[in-house]
Amino acid sequence: MRRLIAGNWKMNGLISSQAEIEALKGLTGGATCDIVVCPPFTLIDRAVEAVKGSNLVIGAQDCHAQSSGAHTGEISAEMLADLGVRYVILGHSERRVLNGEDDEIVMGKALAAHRAGLISIVCVGETRHERDEARALEVVGEQLRGSVPEGATSRHLVIAYEPVWAIGTGLVPTSEQIEEVHAAIRQMLKERLGDDGHLVKILYGGSVKASNAAVIFGLRNVDGALVGGASLKASEFAGIISAAV
């Protein structure tokens, strides 16, 4: 399966940060994996123009469930598609926790993304407390069942496993822990989608960097990565992409 490496810039980046995307184009010209950069909404239009003719594509960090209407401050999936966006991150733990998004909200957004022709990167993952209580597989299973809509297929769905306690902390689960959760996700996808469940990419996210990427990509059922802080600098992100080859 062709790997997917997605960079989530979160609430980082000014117009001057466009230089990092330009630099990344020069560093990843021969990459054999799919590469997505998800900048803040303010930079998407410029980023789409910047990556034309390259192997980079642009994603977004969220969308609204409705296509239009009285939703001040929100962005619809159709608006993103209109700009040339290809992917959208949904259900990131920061939005689940800080914005109160539950599985039903995430599923509504996934339906909207599919309606607009976008590929959803649906995030799931347990907290440290849930991990310590040996509930990681239970929590991830509940999120997966509640967030992935009926009719989903590998053409417009990616799953990202991001243990909440590893995001931005420098902590990384053991290889055995990552493989256990990814194997469980794969089994759930096969039960839900049949044979097509084999084809859905499952990304790992949580303190991925150039120094540990090769080990992570060598694990079973790890089809790529959702990268946070390390995607902000082209040189570091390119190192992760190189490890995926």
C-alpha positions, 0 to 999 in steps of 0.5 A: 500500500502506498504510504501517506504522510500528512502534516498538521500545522495546527494554529501555526503559520503566517504568510512568511511560512509559505517558504517552508512549503516551497522548500518542501517541494524541492526536498521531496520531488522524488518521493514515492509516497503521498504527501499532504500539508494541512496549513491553517485556513488563512494559508490554504489558497496560497498553498494550493497555488504553491504546490501546483505541478508538484507531488504535494497536495493540500488538506485542511484541519476541519470543516463544518457538517453543513454546506452553507448557512448561518454558521458564523466563523465556520468553513464548509467542505464545499468551500475547501473543495472549491479552493482545491483542498483534497483532504480534511482532518476530522475528530482530532483530539484537540477538537474533541477535548477543547471544542467538545466534539463527540463522535456524532459531530465528527461523523456529520463532518465526515459525511460532509467531506464525502459529499464534497469529494474530500478524503477524511482523515478521521482521528481516534485515540485514547487518553493516558488515563484510558490507557492506564485502565487498559481501555485503549482498544475499547475507546478507539473502537467506540470512536471508530464506530461512532465517527465513520459514517455508513457508506464509507470506502477506502477512496475517501477515508483514512484513519489516524490513530493518535494516542492523546498522551503522545501528541506533542509530548515527546512520548511514543507508545511501544512498537507492540502498543502501536501494532496492537491498536492498528491491528484492532483498527484493521479488524474493525474496518474489515468487519465494517467495510468488508474486503475494502477494509484492507485498503483503508490507510491507517496512519500513526500520529503522536510525536512522530519525527525524523529520528523515529519514523523509520521504526514506526513505518516498519510496524504492521498495519502502519500505512503512514503518519499524521505529523504535528510539530515536525511538519512545520519545518521542511527539513524535518518533515522531509526526513520523515517522508524519506523514512517512508520510502 
